Amino acid sequence: MIPTQTSKITVHNLLTTPANRSQRRLAFLIGAIVCFISLLSVPLARIKLSELQAYQPAILSTVICFEFITAYVLYSQFRINRTPSVIVLAAGYLFSGGMNLMYVLTFPGTVTSSGLFHAGMQTAPWIYLFWHAGFPVAIFLYMLLEYKWKDVQLSPQMARYVSSLALLAVVRIIGASTLLATYFHDRLPIILRNGNLPPLFTYGIGLPIVAISLIALVVFYRMSRGSTVTAAWLCVALLASLLDVTIVLCGGSRFSVGWYVAKWNTFVCANAVLLGMIYEFTRMYISMTELYRKVTESENQYKVLFCESQQAEHQIAKQNEIIRQMLESSQEAIVMCDVDGTVVFSNRRLEQLFEQPLANGQKLAEYCVNMHAAHGTLAEIIESYFNGQLEPFRERISTVTSDGKTSYYECYVSPLSVEIDGTLHGHLFGFYNRTDEVRMAYYDELTGLPNRRFLGERLKQVLERAKETHTLFSVFFMDLDGFKQVNDTLGHEMGDRLLQEIAGVLQGCVGSDGICARWAGDEFIVLVENMESKEKLIEIADTIIQGIQTLREIDGMEVQVTTSIGVAIYPKDGVEGKTLLQHADQAMYEAKLRGKNNWCISGSI
């Protein structure tokens, strides 16, 4: 039995690459142009033109090269997928190129006056017929094997054996056909007399070849629908071969309009499939270059030079090495994950930023447990993303370094997919160090607390979440009592030192229950995101008042300040940030009117 196996892995190659709408339209356009030129030449087919002796050798030598190259490319694809039908298609183009070569060598006046190999006047016409009859037969055989053994993959040993067998069979068929048409040409029926075609050629041989070619074209199109790049252009090749013979039947004499057009159709038949494959090679290269541009969008422009290779594994390995070197030199931390979130690559910059290595095979979410986002941790966001609950995101995160300082980063994720079919291959995560920018934009330079801008954005986020989850939160508006006296009596430098101490007291009193921010001057805001109860708010307010009241000395200088606090609660006191702050401010003034150094909840005024 033939050692074969059913392919469990899809092997992508030029024969299975889907053709998009524009590619099919181009193939249809070329086919339409060939038909138009051929039909236009039918009434003029018998008109004699000048005898350009170099025309046929020039056209057919190019055709021979194209067909041999196409055969070799198809054989390369067979080496990749080892599908029996592919080697038949390669053999068909090898046969066509070989017969074309024999046709040129035996054609009178090309090499010698009568042609090589003891050729006679009937030799070239018979080789022409063998050539054009063999090509559709090869297509039929290709369709049969594709239908029966499409998913069968030959073993490597059997593939080499079949390749040798196909080569030997093609060489023998070409040799036998040439021998029959040269040494035995006198015994063959006369199919060309004085440059004209007798009825035997037209009705007995030519029309059957046209019928076979037409049937092959129709059946192949119904079977493939031109769904792949190779199938679309193979339809054009079959059409050109069909029109080649048809034009010869309409005006078969040499150097006539029909004869010249027929040679043009031969040229189209030979290079159609090769043209489609070259186009696909180019498109694949452009797609890969576009992928590199996305991966390295923050890096300098680069140019990747590589040579076409018959082994796709070598080409991919070379490209991955280039990408790895570029990512290693990046000033941002970059992590590449597979579709499940498992790390396949991380550059050294990541360890420099986060002070711990990330190993390949580790889950990225596990690495990001201690990185905090606006809501929860980055690990939770990454898990939601890989579970399909979150779209590609760009999130600001923070983490505490080994020296106790907080650093800020911007994390983004970009899916890595092929634009041709949308296949997802993985995900690219990038980390920008935004510590300096965040501290300048969102933190008060004097106290180190979040500033007004930070609080505004955070309040907006808390409002959105509260509206979705129907939870409560509160806003404290604080103003220092006696701060102006400290400035006036002890100076502004002591006033600044006092504000710094107040910031420390606030953070110590509020802790993890809320966010402390400096609003303006001696005004501070505390945002309690998770409001457990009204009693808890009173407890926090009392703790702040007592903490500030106990602050009596700074740098050896005696100070005396207290604070008045106004509290607003969502949604009772407003459903917009501006409204909540206004109500908290009003409550704070009410606390001052009640004697200062106390708190007042909005609504109880």
N, C-alpha and C positions, 0 to 999 in steps of 0.2 A: 504493500500500500504506500501511497505518497505521503511522506511525513508532513502533515499540515496541522494547523491549530486555528481555532476560532479566535479572532482578535478581540481582546477585552479592553484594550486601550486604543482610543481614537488617535490615529497617526495623521497629523495635518500635513498636507502636501499640495502641490499645484493642481492636482486633479480633483481634490475635494474642497478647495477654497471657494466659498460661495461668491457668485457674481452679483454685484449690486445693480441697481436700476440703470445707472449711467453706463456701466460696462456693457450690459445687454443692449442698451440703445446704440452704443458705438458699434457693436458687432452687427446689429441690424442695419445700421447706416452703411457700413462697409459692404454688407451683402446686397443692400439695395443698389448701391453704386455699381457693383459688379453686374447685377441683373440689368440695370439701365444701359450700361455700356454694351453689354452683350446683345440685348434686344435691339438697341439702336443700330448695331452693326449687321443684324440679320439681313435687311434688304440690300446691303452693300457688300455682303460677305464674299461674293464671287468676283468683285472688282479687283483686278490685278494692280499691285503697287510695285514700287522699285524694289529690286532684290538686294536687301541689306544682308549680306552674308554674315556680318558680325552680330546681327540682332539675336539670332537663335543661340549661338554659343554664349553670348553675354548673359542673356536671360537664364538659360538652362544651367550655366555654371553657378550662378547665384542660387538657383532653385536647388541644385544638388547640395550645395553647402548648407542651405537652410534646412533641408530635409534630414541630412546627416546630424546636424546640430540638434534638431527637434528629437530625433531618435535617441541621441545621447542624453538629452535632458529627461526624456521619458524613462530611459533606463535608470537614470539616477533616482527618479521617483520610485521606480520599482525596487531599487535597493533599500529605500527607506521603509515602504509599506509591504513589499513582497506579495502584492496582490496579483494573481495570475492574469487578470484582464489587462493590467498595465504593460506587462512584457509583450503581450500580443499587439497592443497599440504601438509600442516602440518598434516591434518587428515590422509592422505595417509601414511605418515611415522609413525604416531601413530598406525595405523592399522597394518603396517608391523612389528613394534616392539612388539605389543601385540600378534600377531599370532606367531611370532618367540618364544615368551615366552611360549605360550601354546604348541608349538611344542617341546620345550626342556622338559617341565614338563611331557608331555605324551609320550615321546620317551622311549622305553623299555631300562632299564638299566641305565638311567640317574639319576633318583631320587629313583625309585623303579624298581623291576625287570620287571614289566608290564606297568609302567607309572601311573601317578596320574589320578584321576577323573574316575575310572573304565575304563581306556583306554584299547583298544584291539590292536591287531596287525595291524588293518587297520586305527587306530586313527591318528597316526603321519603322515602317507602318505597323508590322506585326509586333514589334517590341512596344510601340506606342499603345497598341490594344492590350497586350499583356499587362502593361503598366497601369492603365486606367481601369482594367477589370479587377486587378489585384487589390487596389486600394479600398473600394467599397466592400470587397469580400473580407478584408482585414477588419473593417469596421463592424461587419456583421458578427464576426468571430469575437471581437471585443465586447459587443453588446451581450452575446450569449454567455460569455464567462462572467461578465459583470452581473448579469441576472442570476446566475446559478451560484457563483462563489464570491459575491461581493464582500462578505465578512470573513472570508478564508485568508489566512496568512501563511505562506510557505515558510518552512524552517530555513535558516540561513544556508544549510548545506543543499537543500532542495532548490532554493532560489538560484544558487550558482549553477546547479545542474540544468535547470530550466533555461537559464540565460544562455548557456553554451548550446543547448539543444535548439533554441530559437535562432541563434546566430547561424548555426550549421544549416538549419532548414532554409533560412532566407538565402544564404549563399548558394545552396544547391538549386533552389527554385530560380534564382537569377541566372545561374550558370546554365541550367537546363533550358530555360526560355531563350537565352541568347544563342545557345547551340542550335536549338530548333530553328530560330529565325535567320541564322547565318549559313551554317553548313547544309541545311535542308530547305533553304528558301525556295529552291526551284520546285520542290514537291508541295509547297503550300499553295493554297488558292490565291489568285491574284486579287489584291484588294486596293491597288493603286495603279492606274493605267494612264500614262502620259499626264500625270499630275491631277487626274480626275478620279473620283471615287465611283466604282461600279456598284450596282445594286447589292451585290454580296456584302460589301462593306457597310453600306447604308442600312439595309434591312436585316441582313443576316447576323451582323456582328455589332455595328454601331448602336442601333436602336436597343438591343438587349442590354448593352453596357449602360446606356442612358437610363433604361428602366431600372436596372439594378442599383445604379447610383441614386436615382430618385427615391426608390423604396428605402434604401439605406438612410437617406436624409430624413425622410418622413418618420421612419421608425425610431431613428436616433433622437430626433427632436421630441417626439411623443414620450420617449423613455426618459430623457434628461431635462426637457423644458429649458435647456440652456441655463440651468440653475447654478452651474459652476463656471469659473473662468475658462477652463479647458473645454468644457462642453459647448459653451457659447461660440468660441472660435473654431471648434471642430465642425460645427454646423456651417460656418462660413467656408471652411476648407472643402467640405463635401459639396456645397453649392458651387464653388468655383470649379471643382473637378467635373461636376455634372455639366456646367455650361461650357467647359473646355471641349468636351466631346460633342456637345450639341452644336456649337459653332462650327466645328470641323465638318459635321454632317451637312450644315447649311451651305458651307462654301469650303470644300476640302482642299482645293488646289493650293500649292505652296506659294508663299509670298502674296497671297490675296489678303483683303481686309479681314476676312474670317480667320485666316491662318495667324495673322499678327495678333488679333484679339484673343485667339485661343492660347497663344503663348503667354499673353498677359494674365489670363485666368490661371494658367499653370503656375505662374509666379505667385499669385494671390493664394492659391491652394497650398503652396509650399510654406509660405511664411505666416499664414494666419494664426496657427496655433502657437508658433514660436513668438510671434508678436504679442499675443495674449499673455504668454508666460513671462516674457521680458517686462511687460507692463506690470504684472503682478509682483515680480521681483522688486521693481522700482517702488511700487505702492507699499510693499512690506517695509522697505528701507525707510520711506518717508514716515510711516507710522511709528517705527522704532525711534527715529530721531525726535518726533513729537513727544514721545514718552519721556525721553531723556530731558527735554526742555522743561517739562512739568516737574520732574523730580528735582531738578537743580535750578529752580526759578530764582533763588536768591543768590546764585553764584554767577561768576563772570561767564560770558558767552564762550562756548567751547565748540570744538569741531572734532568729531570722532571719525577717524579714517579706518576703514576696514575693507578688506577684500572679500569678494564673493567666495563662498566656500561650498563644497559639495556636502560637507558634514555639518548639519545644523547644530550639533552639540558643541563643536569647536567655536562656531560663530557666537552662540549664546554665552559660552564661558568667557569669551573675549569681551563681549559687551558688558557682562556682569562685573568683570574686573575693572573696566573703565569706570563704571558707575560707583563701585566701591571706593576707588581712589578719590573720586570727586567728592563723595559724601564724607570721606575721612578728612578732607581738607576744608570742609565747611566750618564756618564760625558759629553755626547753630547746631544744637543737638538733634540728631536725626535717627529715627527708629523705623525699620520696615517690618511689618507683621504679615503673616499669612491671613487667609480669610477667617480663621478662628481666633485671631488675636495672639498667636504664638510668635515670639520674636525670631526673625531670621537674620537680622542685621542691626547693629547699633554702632555709631561711631564713637571715638574716644572723647569727643566733646561732652557727651552725656554724662560720663563718669566725672569729668571735671566740674560740671555744673551741680550735680546732685550727690557727689562724694561717695558714690557706691557703683560698682560695675553692674551691668545688665547682661546676663548670659543668653546666648542663643538657645531656643527651646523653652525659655521662661515666658510666662504670661505677663504681658505688659501691665495689666490691671493690678497684679500682685506687686509690681515694682512701684506703682503710683499710690499706694495706700495712704502714705503720709503727706500727699500733696493735696492741699485744700483749694476748693473752688468756691464760687459764690454760694452754692447750695450743696453741701456734702463734700465728698472727696472726688478727686479726678478718677480714682479707681471705679467709683460708682458710675460716673459719666461714661467711661470707656466700656464698662460692662453693658450699659444700656445701648450704646452704639453698636456693639457686636451682636446684641440680641435683636437688633432691628427696631428698637424703640426710639432711636434718636438719629437724626440726619447728621451728615458731616458737620463738625462744629469747630469753633474757634473760641477758646475759653481762657480767661485770666486765672492763674493759679498762684499759690504761695506755698512756701515750705521753710522750715526753720533749719538753719545750717548748724554745723557742729559748734560754732562759737556763740550760738544763741540768737543770732540775727535772722530776721525774716527776709527772704529773697522772693522776688515776684517774676513770673514768667508768663508768656503767652503760648498756649499749646493749640495746635491746629492738626486736623487730620484730613487727608486727601486719598480717596480710593484710587487704586491703580487698576485700570481696566483698558482693554483693547477697544479702540474706537470703531473698528470694523464690525465686530459682532457684540460688543458690550461685555465680553467675558471678564469677570472680576478675578484678578490675580493676587491681590493683597491690599495693604493699606500703608500709607506713609504718614508718620507722625513727626512733627517738628516742634522744637522748643526754643523760643527766643527769650533771652535774658532781658527783662523789662524793669529790673530793680531800680535803676537810676531814674528812668522815666516815670515809673509809678510813684516813687517817693517825691519827685518834683511836682507831679501833676495832682496827686491825690493825698498828700500828707503835709501837714503844717510844719514848716521848717523850724519853728521855735520849740514846739511841744512834742513833735513826733507823732501826734494824733492824726487820724484821718481828718481831711479838711472839708470844706463846704461842698466842693465838687464830688468828693467821694460819697459823702452822706446823701447827696441828691440822687446819685445813680443807685446807691444801695437801697434807698427808700423806695425808688421806683420798682426795683426787683422784688422787694418785700411786699409791696402792694399787689403786684401781679400774682405772686404766689398765694397771698392771703385771699384774693378774689377767687382763685381756683380751688383752694382747699378749705375756704370758710373758717380760717383761723384768726385769732386776735393778736394784735401787737400794740405797743404803746411808744410814745415819744415824750422824752423829758426835755424841757427847755430850761436851762440853768443860767443864772446871772450872779456874779460875785458881789456881795455886799461889803463895801469898804475898800474896794480895789483902787478907786480914784485917790483915796487918801494915802495909800501906800505909794502910788506913783508920785504924788505931790510932795510927800514928806521924805521918802527914801530914794526917790529917783526912778527913772524908767528901767535902768538895769535891774534893780531889785524887783520892779514890777514884772519884768520878763522871767526872773528866777522864780517868782511866785507862781506865774502861769505854768512853768515847767513842773513845779512841785504839785500844783493842783492836778495836772495831767496824770502824774503818778498815782495820786490819791484816788482819782476817778477810776483808773484802770484796776487798782487794787480792790475798790469797793464793788465795782460792777462784775469784774472777772469774766466768766464765760456766759453770763446772763444777757449781755448786750454789747453794743458797740459804742465807744465814746468818741466824740468828734469835737473839734474846736470850730465854732460857728463864726465868730467875729469878736475881736477885742477880748473882753472877759466873759463872753457868752459861750456856753458849751451845750452840746446835744448828746443825749443818751438814747439809743434806739434799742428797745427790748423786743427782739424778733419773736420769741416764743413766750407769750404771756400766759402764765399758769393760772393766776388769779389776781384779784385786786389786792388781796393781802400781800402777795409777793411784791407788787409794785410799791406798796407802802413801806415794806421792809427795805427795798433797795433805796428808796428816797431817804429814809431815816439813816441808813448806813452812810450814804453820801454826805448828808448834813453833819453827822457826827464826825466823819473822817476829816472833813474840811475844818470843822470847828476845833479839832485837836491840833491843827497846824498852827504853831505859835512862834516858831523861830526858823529863820533861814539864813545860813551863813553867818550865824552869830547875831543877827539883827531880829528884833522882836517885830512880829506882824500880827495883825488881828483882822481876819476876814471870815465871813460866813457866806452862805449861799441861799438863794430863793429858787424854788423849783416849781415849774408848772408842768402838769401831766395831761396829755391827750391820748385817747384810746380809740383805735380803729375797730369797728366802723362807726361807733357811737358819735365820735366827734368829727367825722369826715371820712370820705372815701378817696380823697386826693391828698398828696403829700403837702401841697401848699396850705390846704385847709387845716390839716392836722397841726402843722407848725404854727399857724396863726392862733389856733385854740390853745396850744401849749404855751405860747408867748403871753396870751391874755391871762391864762391861769397863773403864770409866773408873776405878772404884775399884781395880780390879786394877792399872791403870797407876800409880796413886798408890802402891800397896803395893810396886811394883817400883822405886820411887825417884823418882817424879814426872818431869815434863818429858819424857814419852814417850807412846807410844800402845799400845793393846792391842785386838786384834780379837776379838769375842765368838766363843767356840768354841775359841779357842786358849789359853784360861785354864788 
